[in-house]
Every structure is written in C-alpha cells, then in structure tokens.
Amino acid sequence: MNPLAPLDTLLEPSEGELLPLPSSLATLYGRLRLGGLGSAPYVYANFASTLDGVVSLNPKGRSGGGEITGFNPHDRMVMGILRSVADAVIVGAGTLRSVPHHLWTAGHIYPNLASSFGELRRSLGRSGEPLNVVVSARGDLDLSLPVFSSGEVKALVVTTEDGARRLGGQRLPDSVSVHQADGNNHLRASSVLTAVKQAGRADRVLLEGGPTLMGEFLSEKLLDELFLTVASQIAGRASPAERPGLVSGRTFAPEVPLWSSLAGVKRAADLLFLRYRFRPGGPPGPTRPAPISP
Ligand SMILES: NC(=O)c1ccc[n+]([C@@H]2O[C@H](COP(=O)([O-])OP(=O)(O)OC[C@H]3O[C@@H](n4cnc5c(N)ncnc54)[C@H](OP(=O)(O)O)[C@@H]3O)[C@@H](O)[C@H]2O)c1
C-alpha cells in the first residue's frame, strides 16, 4: 500500500510530450509533460532549496539534499519520476562526496515505488538504469564507492587529462568508463554533454547538481528546465560559502540577467514543486511597473 497523498496541481505546462506514467504514479503526480526528442538532449535539473535559498546545510554527514526537505517522501517520489525518465543523471564530484553511497536511480531514492518506476522506464523503451555521470576535474574519486563498484548502474566519469591519469592508478570496474575532455581544471558543460551522447542514448538528461556544475550549465545556456522543490524551512547562514544556494562560482544578475518562465506548480502540504523553463533568447525579465510619482 502506498501511504502518499496525491500532489495538488496548481499550474501545468502545456508544452512537451505527455509521458506514459503508470496509474500508480499518475495518481500521485498527475500528468507529466516534458521536452525532449529534439536533436539536442533536453537538459533538466532537479534541486531542493530552503525558503532562504540554501541547498546544502553542510555539516559533515548532513550535507545531502535530503536534509533540505527533511527527507520528504513526496520530494523523493518526484525525484524518482524525474530519474525514471532520464537517459543519464549527471552530478559533480562534490555532490557524490556529500552522499558517497548514493546511486542515481529511481528505486534508490524511493524504493517503495521501484516497480512503478521500472514500468515507466520500460514503457519509454528504456532498459536498465540511467547512466550515472560524475564530473570531476581532479579525478580524485574512490572507485570502490557503490556508484562505480556495485554493478547496479553503468557509470561514466568525465574528467581532465590529470584526472584520467589519477584515476588510472586504480583498477577500473567493468561498469565504469572514463571520458577525458579538454580543459585543465575546468570542463565545459558542452563537453560533458558530448561525453554523455557518445556513451549512448541521450534524449533526456537530468542534472542533479551540485551548485558548481549547475553554474556551468547555466552559463553555457545548456539548461532547458529547472525542477525546484521549495521546502518550508529557513536554514540561515553564517557565511554564503558555508551554505551554498543553487549556483556557486558564477554570477549572472545584473550584468547577464538570466530569467526563466514559470511552467508548473504542484504542492504537497507545505512543500512546493516548481518548474521553470530557460530558453535561449527567452523572456527578457518581468514586466516592471512604472515608477510611482511622489
Ligand atoms: N539541495 C539540492 O538539491 C542539492 C543538489 C545537489 C547537490 N547539493 C549539495 O551541494 C553540495 C556540493 O556542492 P558543489 O558545488 O561542490 O557540487 P558539485 O558541483 O556537485 O561539485 C563540485 C565538484 O565537481 C567537479 N566539477 C563541477 N563542475 C566542474 C567543471 N566545470 N569542470 C570540472 N569539474 C567540475 C569538481 O570536482 P573535483 O573537485 O573532483 O575536481 C568540483 O570540485 C553538497 O553538499 C550537495 O549535497 C544539493
């Protein structure tokens, strides 16, 4: 039996393919329309943030995204659906380091619905799990971690020449491949997507963070959509570096403003599930009211 109540849908996107959610998921989530199947991968990110914009609380052992929503089951269900429809899930090495035993699969984040997630993948013609992609400049990764060694997922490490050399010092499990891209201590998001496309099907690609990699995708205008879960807690900050927001290492406003359009809103009690679309040459910004004369 599933203990979750259905999400309330407050706003639905009208564009995108209507995906064939099995009835167990459609009852909980409602309809899901998503872009994709164009010539380039449809890149969508999924993040959770507190009311004050914090995405990582950061104390050791409690820096994962689950702490942001209080391990909310509705958020996990939505994460599961978003992973189920992805050909690949990309994370930066910092995200892996914060949850070293994680696998970026739907069943891992919400095991109760694993069979429904599997049904969804099969109806989309996908077999197996999405490719788990880890981006690392340094290549200082422990290949005995489950994402690399469990054999439950295929993993791709996208790294630099130095990183590939460092990784070469460890035995590479059969399920892991390494793609060496151009760049010294910095890889372009476009190179990461090229590596994912070379590894296999890449119609829909999910970016699960973290803030540093997110900044790279946004600055190269390679993010099509953001799924943002807003949790109803305020985390506070002693310093911005200690508790990052959605983007680290890049600034946009006011010099290079990066606006988006609200495409969807769902709700589970105090939690909001927002969808924002980014498009090249998209909305210039909100309509500003004329200044009020004194
Ligand atoms: N609330 C949420 O939804 C959410 C989602 C994801 C992550 N997070 C949190 O965010 C925190 C991690 O933040 P973060 O900014 O460190 O995350 P991150 O972007 O996952 O990791 C940064 C690391 O990834 C690699 N990397 C990222 N962009 C790169 C690029 N362009 N070229 C080469 N390497 C690149 C580098 O790895 P190397 O150091 O190996 O070179 C870099 O140090 C964690 O606490 C995590 O739990 C929260």
The ligand as an SDF file (V2000), in Angstrom:
LIG
                    3D

 48 52  0  0  0  0  0  0  0  0999 V2000
   19.7060   20.5580   -2.3960 N   0  0  0  0  0  0  0  0  0  0  0  0
   19.9730   20.0040   -3.5430 C   0  0  0  0  0  0  0  0  0  0  0  0
   19.0510   19.7900   -4.3520 O   0  0  0  0  0  0  0  0  0  0  0  0
   21.3780   19.6250   -3.8930 C   0  0  0  0  0  0  0  0  0  0  0  0
   21.6410   19.0460   -5.1330 C   0  0  0  0  0  0  0  0  0  0  0  0
   22.9690   18.7040   -5.4260 C   0  0  0  0  0  0  0  0  0  0  0  0
   23.9770   18.9610   -4.5240 C   0  0  0  0  0  0  0  0  0  0  0  0
   23.6620   19.5270   -3.3530 N   0  0  0  0  0  0  0  0  0  0  0  0
   24.7040   19.8150   -2.3610 C   0  0  0  0  0  0  0  0  0  0  0  0
   25.6820   20.6560   -2.9100 O   0  0  0  0  0  0  0  0  0  0  0  0
   26.9150   20.4100   -2.2210 C   0  0  0  0  0  0  0  0  0  0  0  0
   28.0480   20.2750   -3.2120 C   0  0  0  0  0  0  0  0  0  0  0  0
   28.2410   21.5000   -3.8750 O   0  0  0  0  0  0  0  0  0  0  0  0
   29.3300   21.6230   -5.0330 P   0  0  0  0  0  0  0  0  0  0  0  0
   29.1640   22.9520   -5.6590 O   0  0  0  0  0  0  0  0  0  0  0  0
   30.6590   21.2180   -4.5030 O   0  0  0  0  0  0  0  0  0  0  0  0
   28.7850   20.4950   -6.0120 O   0  0  0  0  0  0  0  0  0  0  0  0
   29.2320   19.8890   -7.3790 P   0  0  0  0  0  0  0  0  0  0  0  0
   29.0280   20.8290   -8.4960 O   0  0  0  0  0  0  0  0  0  0  0  0
   28.4970   18.5950   -7.4280 O   0  0  0  0  0  0  0  0  0  0  0  0
   30.7490   19.5120   -7.2010 O   0  0  0  0  0  0  0  0  0  0  0  0
   31.8190   20.3670   -7.4480 C   0  0  0  0  0  0  0  0  0  0  0  0
   32.9480   19.4980   -7.9410 C   0  0  0  0  0  0  0  0  0  0  0  0
   32.5200   18.8390   -9.1490 O   0  0  0  0  0  0  0  0  0  0  0  0
   33.5240   18.9300  -10.1220 C   0  0  0  0  0  0  0  0  0  0  0  0
   33.1080   19.9300  -11.0980 N   0  0  0  0  0  0  0  0  0  0  0  0
   31.9860   20.7000  -11.0930 C   0  0  0  0  0  0  0  0  0  0  0  0
   31.9500   21.4770  -12.1820 N   0  0  0  0  0  0  0  0  0  0  0  0
   33.0750   21.1980  -12.8730 C   0  0  0  0  0  0  0  0  0  0  0  0
   33.6180   21.6760  -14.0910 C   0  0  0  0  0  0  0  0  0  0  0  0
   33.0020   22.6180  -14.8300 N   0  0  0  0  0  0  0  0  0  0  0  0
   34.8050   21.1720  -14.5160 N   0  0  0  0  0  0  0  0  0  0  0  0
   35.4270   20.2440  -13.7870 C   0  0  0  0  0  0  0  0  0  0  0  0
   34.9700   19.7410  -12.6270 N   0  0  0  0  0  0  0  0  0  0  0  0
   33.8070   20.2180  -12.1870 C   0  0  0  0  0  0  0  0  0  0  0  0
   34.7700   19.3390   -9.3680 C   0  0  0  0  0  0  0  0  0  0  0  0
   35.2550   18.1150   -8.8550 O   0  0  0  0  0  0  0  0  0  0  0  0
   36.7610   17.7970   -8.4150 P   0  0  0  0  0  0  0  0  0  0  0  0
   36.9250   18.5110   -7.1190 O   0  0  0  0  0  0  0  0  0  0  0  0
   36.7680   16.3120   -8.2560 O   0  0  0  0  0  0  0  0  0  0  0  0
   37.6600   18.2710   -9.4800 O   0  0  0  0  0  0  0  0  0  0  0  0
   34.1990   20.2370   -8.2920 C   0  0  0  0  0  0  0  0  0  0  0  0
   35.0340   20.3750   -7.1720 O   0  0  0  0  0  0  0  0  0  0  0  0
   26.7120   19.1460   -1.4200 C   0  0  0  0  0  0  0  0  0  0  0  0
   26.5420   19.4490   -0.0740 O   0  0  0  0  0  0  0  0  0  0  0  0
   25.4400   18.5660   -2.0070 C   0  0  0  0  0  0  0  0  0  0  0  0
   24.7190   17.7670   -1.1000 O   0  0  0  0  0  0  0  0  0  0  0  0
   22.3890   19.8840   -3.0090 C   0  0  0  0  0  0  0  0  0  0  0  0
  1  2  1  0
  2  3  2  0
  2  4  1  0
  4  5  1  0
  4 48  2  0
  5  6  2  0
  6  7  1  0
  7  8  2  0
  8  9  1  0
  8 48  1  0
  9 10  1  0
  9 46  1  0
 10 11  1  0
 11 12  1  0
 11 44  1  0
 12 13  1  0
 13 14  1  0
 14 15  2  0
 14 16  1  0
 14 17  1  0
 17 18  1  0
 18 19  2  0
 18 20  1  0
 18 21  1  0
 21 22  1  0
 22 23  1  0
 23 24  1  0
 23 42  1  0
 24 25  1  0
 25 26  1  0
 25 36  1  0
 26 27  1  0
 26 35  1  0
 27 28  2  0
 28 29  1  0
 29 30  1  0
 29 35  2  0
 30 31  1  0
 30 32  2  0
 32 33  1  0
 33 34  2  0
 34 35  1  0
 36 37  1  0
 36 42  1  0
 37 38  1  0
 38 39  2  0
 38 40  1  0
 38 41  1  0
 42 43  1  0
 44 45  1  0
 44 46  1  0
 46 47  1  0
M  CHG  2   8   1  16  -1
M  END
$$$$
